[in-house]
């Protein structure tokens, strides 16, 4: 099975805008489609609460004619047009989609952050983890989220193996970002967030990229858009992951990044697993 996960930073813009960035984003979508994945997980769709518009649906049908899709958007009292997730999956697959609430603090459960697909022998689930914020205002809430999310994955894992992906907004170790020495108090690399990710892995999950590729350096999934030289200098962070239940980790054959050229922000990540 081949799966791809990507924080797209606005599906609406990708499908309907004519900006240079939107055109680059559509090129990446074409690359994803050409990979012929069984499942595509998309984070940060930024769709309105009613989901894809008629125009969105027409474009998605044209771009991905062999795929069905499910979506989840931010709803009140959470911010409108914020966060959001989507799955596209081959039409010959028949998963059961669920939209869990994990008892997260504030409005996090209403921000459309998790979708889970249940198959007869395993779960596929995606997450768009809340950011602690530039001034770490949301760090305590993020810590609670991390705890609740780990508990949720553990409960799934008790039933059947789990394949989890998404933007986890955390660089786990110092080799997962270009400049760790400058970022110990930055959102995504605080001791608290890294401890939360440690707890998640220790709960029975494997970082598939490290499993397959070992401790390679200078391989990232996100480069800051606001820093013009970040992508060119490969000054990035690895904050997007494919995690799998420990008992199926040996079934992973590929776990890697998909090149997006000059386009900064997130790149898609690919997983191949014999399951």
KADAVEN-V307270 format. One record per residue. RES is the residue in three letters. SS is DSSP state (a for helix, b for strand, c for the rest). OMEGA is omega in degrees with one decimal (NA if undefined). Layout:
res->[RES RES]
ss->[SS SS]
omega->[OMEGA OMEGA]
This chain:
res->[UNK UNK UNK UNK UNK UNK UNK UNK UNK UNK UNK UNK UNK UNK UNK UNK UNK UNK UNK UNK UNK UNK UNK UNK UNK UNK UNK UNK UNK UNK UNK UNK UNK UNK UNK UNK UNK UNK UNK UNK UNK UNK UNK UNK UNK UNK UNK UNK UNK UNK UNK UNK UNK UNK UNK UNK UNK UNK UNK UNK UNK UNK UNK UNK UNK UNK UNK UNK UNK UNK UNK UNK UNK UNK UNK UNK UNK UNK UNK UNK UNK UNK UNK UNK UNK UNK UNK UNK UNK UNK UNK UNK UNK UNK UNK UNK UNK UNK UNK UNK UNK UNK UNK UNK UNK UNK UNK UNK UNK UNK UNK UNK UNK UNK UNK UNK UNK UNK UNK UNK UNK UNK UNK UNK UNK UNK UNK UNK UNK UNK UNK UNK UNK UNK UNK UNK UNK UNK UNK UNK UNK UNK UNK UNK UNK UNK UNK UNK UNK UNK UNK UNK UNK UNK UNK UNK UNK UNK UNK UNK UNK UNK UNK UNK UNK UNK UNK UNK UNK UNK UNK UNK UNK UNK UNK UNK UNK UNK UNK UNK UNK UNK UNK UNK UNK UNK UNK UNK UNK UNK UNK UNK UNK UNK UNK UNK UNK UNK UNK UNK UNK UNK UNK UNK UNK UNK UNK UNK UNK UNK UNK UNK UNK UNK UNK UNK UNK UNK UNK UNK UNK UNK UNK UNK UNK UNK UNK UNK UNK UNK UNK UNK UNK UNK UNK UNK UNK UNK UNK UNK UNK UNK UNK UNK UNK UNK UNK UNK UNK UNK UNK UNK UNK UNK UNK UNK UNK UNK UNK UNK UNK UNK UNK UNK UNK UNK UNK UNK UNK UNK UNK UNK UNK UNK UNK]
ss->[c b b b b b b c c c a a a a a a c c c a a a a a a a a a a a a a a a c c c c b b b b b c c c c c c c c c c a a a a a a a a a a c c c b b b b b b c c c c c c c c c c c c b b b b b b c c c c c b b b c c c c c c c c c a a a c c c b b b b b c c c b b b b b b b c c c c c c c c c c a a a a a a a a a a a a a a a a a a a a a c b b b b b b b c c c c c c a a a b c c a a a c c c c c c c c a a a a a a a a a a a a c c b b b a a a a a a c c c c c c c c b b c c c c c c c c c c c c c b c c b b b b b b a a a a a a b b b b b b c c c c c c c b b c c b b b b b c c]
omega->[178.4 -178.5 177.1 178.7 -176.7 164.8 -171.3 -178.3 175.7 173.1 179.2 179.5 -178.2 -174.7 -169.2 -176.8 174.9 177.7 178.6 179.9 179.2 178.3 177.0 178.8 178.3 175.2 178.4 176.6 176.8 177.6 178.0 -179.5 -179.6 176.4 178.3 -179.9 174.0 -176.2 175.6 176.5 -178.9 176.8 179.7 -180.0 179.2 175.5 177.0 -171.7 179.6 174.2 -177.7 175.6 177.1 179.3 176.9 -177.2 179.2 -179.0 178.9 179.4 179.1 -177.4 -175.5 -173.7 -176.9 -172.9 164.1 -180.0 172.4 -175.1 175.7 -177.6 173.1 -179.8 179.2 11.9 176.2 -179.4 177.3 176.4 -173.0 175.2 179.5 -178.9 178.8 168.5 163.3 -179.3 -178.6 -173.7 177.5 173.4 -177.6 -179.7 170.2 -178.6 173.9 -173.4 -168.1 164.3 -170.4 -177.9 -178.6 -178.7 175.9 -179.3 -172.1 178.7 -179.9 -174.6 174.6 -167.0 -176.9 166.0 178.3 174.5 179.0 174.8 -177.0 -173.2 -176.0 172.9 166.8 -176.1 177.9 -177.8 166.7 -172.7 179.2 175.9 179.2 177.2 -177.4 178.7 178.1 -180.0 -175.7 -173.8 -178.7 176.4 177.1 178.6 178.1 175.9 -177.7 178.8 -177.8 -179.7 177.9 178.2 179.1 179.8 178.6 179.0 174.8 -175.6 177.2 -176.9 -179.8 -176.8 -174.0 169.3 -173.6 178.3 172.3 173.9 -177.5 177.4 178.0 168.7 -167.7 -176.7 -176.7 178.0 179.5 171.8 -172.3 -173.4 -178.9 -176.4 -178.0 -167.7 -178.4 177.0 178.3 176.1 -179.1 177.9 175.1 177.0 -177.0 -179.4 178.7 176.4 177.0 178.2 173.4 -179.1 179.2 -179.7 -179.2 178.9 175.6 -175.6 -175.8 171.8 -171.0 -179.8 179.0 178.5 -175.8 -168.7 -179.2 -174.9 175.1 -178.2 174.7 175.6 -170.1 178.4 -177.0 176.5 -174.1 177.2 -173.6 177.4 -170.7 -175.4 -173.1 -177.8 -178.7 -179.3 -176.7 176.9 -170.6 177.5 170.6 -176.0 178.0 -170.0 159.7 175.6 177.0 173.5 -177.3 -173.1 175.3 -177.1 -179.0 177.5 179.6 178.7 178.0 171.7 -170.7 -180.0 175.1 -175.0 177.7 177.8 -177.5 -177.1 178.3 -173.7 -174.6 168.3 175.8 176.3 -173.7 175.0 167.6 -176.1 179.1 -177.3 NA]
